[in-house]
């Protein structure tokens, strides 16, 4: 539950859900009670209940849960998608992972980071095979249009490896 700027968070996540073809976490506004006493977190008196990046999220968006989920929280693991060398183990300290393909999990992250850190002139031939370009473009465009001032991956103001959530669909090998 998030109570800081609950209405803005709710509206922003709802807009993201519309602009990214349902890829955003589902959100709802809620009030919280303990022992029949309402807890009022702010002047709004509401919280945002946000769906986690869990197996339920993946099953709702994809057919099954056969791919790998990667994320960074910005507190303990900072995932910048930067190249950390050829050794897959160099990526372990920067991302959390829940995998169904353990032999390819870190190789996929290393390969994406390698491509992202090449000369941009290579992107048309290499990047389109590794990421869902349309979805990523919509994500970044929505960040800018909403003028997102919260830290997070793709925020025009405070971009660092916070709240980065990626899923590799095993049917095409692309990062969403």
C-alpha positions as CSV (number, residue, x, y, z in Angstrom):
1,X,0.0,0.0,0.0
2,X,1.2,3.5,-0.9
3,X,-0.2,6.5,0.8
4,X,2.1,9.3,-0.5
5,X,0.2,11.2,-3.1
6,X,-2.3,8.3,-3.5
7,X,-4.5,10.0,-6.0
8,X,-1.6,11.0,-8.3
9,X,-0.2,7.5,-8.0
10,X,-3.6,6.0,-8.9
11,X,-4.1,8.3,-11.9
12,X,-0.6,7.8,-13.2
13,X,-0.7,4.0,-12.9
14,X,-4.2,4.0,-14.6
15,X,-2.8,6.1,-17.5
16,X,0.2,3.7,-17.8
17,X,-2.2,0.8,-18.0
18,X,-4.0,2.4,-20.8
19,X,-1.0,3.5,-22.8
20,X,1.0,0.3,-22.4
21,X,-1.6,-2.2,-23.4
22,X,-2.3,-3.4,-19.9
23,X,1.3,-3.9,-18.9
24,X,1.0,-1.7,-15.8
25,X,0.3,-3.1,-12.3
26,X,-3.4,-3.0,-11.5
27,X,-4.3,-0.3,-8.9
28,X,-7.3,0.5,-6.7
29,X,-8.0,3.1,-4.1
30,X,-8.6,1.8,-0.6
31,X,-9.0,2.8,3.0
32,X,-7.4,0.9,5.8
33,X,-8.9,0.0,9.2
34,X,-7.3,-1.6,12.2
35,X,-9.6,-2.7,15.0
36,X,-12.5,-0.8,13.3
37,X,-10.5,2.4,13.4
38,X,-9.6,4.0,10.1
39,X,-6.0,4.8,9.6
40,X,-5.6,8.1,7.9
41,X,-2.2,8.3,6.3
42,X,-2.5,11.7,4.8
43,X,-5.0,14.5,4.2
44,X,-6.5,12.3,1.4
45,X,-7.3,9.5,3.8
46,X,-6.7,6.8,1.2
47,X,-4.0,4.4,0.1
48,X,-3.2,3.0,-3.3
49,X,-3.3,-0.8,-3.4
50,X,-0.9,-1.8,-6.2
51,X,-0.5,-5.2,-7.7
52,X,2.9,-6.6,-7.2
53,X,5.3,-7.9,-9.9
54,X,4.4,-11.5,-9.1
55,X,3.4,-14.7,-10.8
56,X,-0.2,-13.5,-10.8
57,X,0.8,-10.4,-12.8
58,X,2.7,-12.5,-15.3
59,X,-0.1,-15.1,-15.7
60,X,-2.6,-12.2,-16.3
61,X,-0.4,-10.7,-19.0
62,X,1.2,-13.8,-20.6
63,X,0.1,-17.3,-21.3
64,X,1.6,-19.1,-18.4
65,X,4.6,-18.2,-16.4
66,X,7.5,-19.7,-18.3
67,X,9.7,-16.7,-18.7
68,X,12.1,-14.9,-16.4
69,X,11.3,-11.9,-14.2
70,X,14.0,-9.3,-13.4
71,X,13.6,-6.3,-11.1
72,X,15.5,-3.8,-9.1
73,X,14.2,-1.9,-6.1
74,X,16.5,1.1,-6.1
75,X,17.4,0.5,-2.5
76,X,19.5,-2.7,-2.4
77,X,19.7,-3.5,-6.1
78,X,20.3,-0.8,-8.7
79,X,19.6,-2.0,-12.2
80,X,20.8,0.5,-14.8
81,X,20.9,-2.0,-17.7
82,X,24.6,-1.0,-18.1
83,X,27.2,-3.4,-19.4
84,X,29.1,-5.0,-16.6
85,X,31.4,-7.2,-18.6
86,X,31.2,-10.6,-20.2
87,X,30.8,-12.6,-17.0
88,X,27.2,-13.3,-16.1
89,X,27.9,-13.2,-12.4
90,X,28.6,-9.5,-12.7
91,X,24.9,-8.9,-13.0
92,X,23.7,-10.9,-10.0
93,X,24.2,-8.1,-7.4
94,X,22.2,-5.6,-9.4
95,X,19.0,-7.4,-10.1
96,X,16.5,-9.7,-8.4
97,X,15.4,-12.6,-10.5
98,X,12.6,-15.2,-10.5
99,X,13.4,-17.6,-13.2
100,X,12.0,-20.6,-15.0
101,X,15.1,-20.9,-17.3
102,X,18.0,-20.8,-14.9
103,X,20.6,-21.7,-17.5
104,X,19.8,-18.7,-19.7
105,X,18.6,-16.2,-17.1
106,X,21.7,-14.2,-16.5
107,X,22.9,-14.6,-20.1
108,X,19.8,-12.9,-21.3
109,X,20.4,-9.9,-19.0
110,X,24.1,-9.7,-20.0
111,X,23.1,-9.9,-23.7
112,X,20.5,-7.1,-23.4
113,X,23.0,-4.9,-21.5
114,X,25.6,-5.5,-24.2
115,X,23.2,-4.4,-26.9
116,X,22.1,-1.3,-25.0
117,X,25.7,-0.2,-24.5
118,X,26.7,-0.5,-28.2
119,X,26.7,2.3,-30.7
120,X,23.1,3.4,-31.3
121,X,23.6,2.9,-35.1
122,X,23.4,-0.9,-34.3
123,X,20.0,-0.6,-32.6
124,X,17.8,-1.1,-35.7
125,X,19.3,-4.6,-36.3
126,X,20.1,-5.8,-32.8
127,X,17.7,-4.2,-30.3
128,X,14.5,-5.2,-32.1
129,X,15.4,-8.8,-31.5
130,X,15.8,-8.4,-27.7
131,X,13.1,-5.9,-26.6
132,X,9.6,-5.0,-27.3
133,X,10.4,-1.6,-28.8
134,X,6.7,-0.4,-29.1
135,X,6.1,-1.1,-25.4
136,X,9.3,0.5,-24.2
137,X,8.6,3.6,-26.4
138,X,5.1,3.9,-24.9
139,X,6.6,3.6,-21.4
140,X,9.1,6.4,-21.9
141,X,6.6,8.6,-23.7
142,X,4.1,8.2,-20.9
143,X,6.8,9.1,-18.3
144,X,7.5,12.3,-20.1
145,X,3.8,13.2,-20.7
146,X,2.9,12.7,-17.1
147,X,6.0,14.6,-16.0
148,X,6.8,11.8,-13.5
149,X,8.7,13.4,-10.7
150,X,9.0,10.2,-8.7
151,X,12.2,8.3,-9.0
152,X,12.0,5.3,-11.2
153,X,13.3,3.8,-14.4
154,X,12.4,6.1,-17.2
155,X,11.5,9.1,-15.1
156,X,12.6,12.3,-16.8
157,X,13.6,13.8,-13.4
158,X,15.2,11.1,-11.2
159,X,16.1,8.1,-13.3
160,X,18.0,5.5,-11.5
161,X,17.5,1.7,-11.2
162,X,14.4,2.1,-9.1
163,X,11.3,0.1,-9.8
164,X,12.7,-1.5,-12.9
165,X,10.6,-4.5,-13.8
166,X,11.3,-6.7,-16.8
167,X,9.9,-10.0,-18.1
168,X,11.5,-12.1,-20.8
169,X,8.8,-13.9,-22.8
170,X,10.2,-17.3,-23.7
171,X,8.2,-17.5,-26.9
172,X,10.2,-14.6,-28.6
173,X,13.1,-13.9,-26.1
174,X,12.1,-10.2,-25.9
175,X,12.3,-8.1,-22.8
176,X,9.0,-6.4,-22.0
